């Protein structure tokens, strides 16, 4: 029972209820990392992010709608905390949701930043998160190989900075 509690609690402590499939740390402020990431997403023909629910695309129409991008259908694609993208690589089409580590206060004060993959799914919707048991070691390697080749390498190039980090 204690072991189970520690394992389950570990998923909540490390990265929320989803855990972390792999992390990428940068010696740069979150704002700069976020700018580079968005530039890579916008300029890469094999990376797609649904922008239809962005605050700038759909401003609130009434006072009951705050325009908070982190609610409703767009919770995992709010750009500030979470970003969901699809990456096409050869015959593979994978969906990734990654999160910026920390909170707004951390982002303002820390000279380092980090993203981590929360969820990864293939074109058949196989996969999941670290804490739901849906990602085998083999799947994790396939997911991270594509993520790093098609996305992280471009972010590194855009920043002219190499990431550090290890999988959990």
Number of C-alpha atoms within 10 A of each C-alpha: 5 7 8 9 9 11 11 14 13 15 18 15 10 13 20 13 17 17 22 23 24 19 20 19 18 20 15 16 17 25 13 12 23 19 13 18 21 14 14 21 19 13 11 13 10 15 19 16 17 12 15 10 17 17 17 11 9 12 13 13 9 8 7 7 9 12 17 14 21 17 12 9 10 20 16 21 23 20 22 16 19 21 23 23 19 21 22 18 14 8 7 13 17 23 24 22 19 24 23 23 20 15 10 11 8 14 17 11 10 13 12 14 22 22 23 21 27 26 26 27 20 18 13 8 10 12 22 22 22 23 21 13 9 16 20 13 9 8 16 19 14 14 24 19 13 18 21 14 11 18 21 19 16 18 23 18 13 15 17 9 13 14 18 11 13 9 13 10
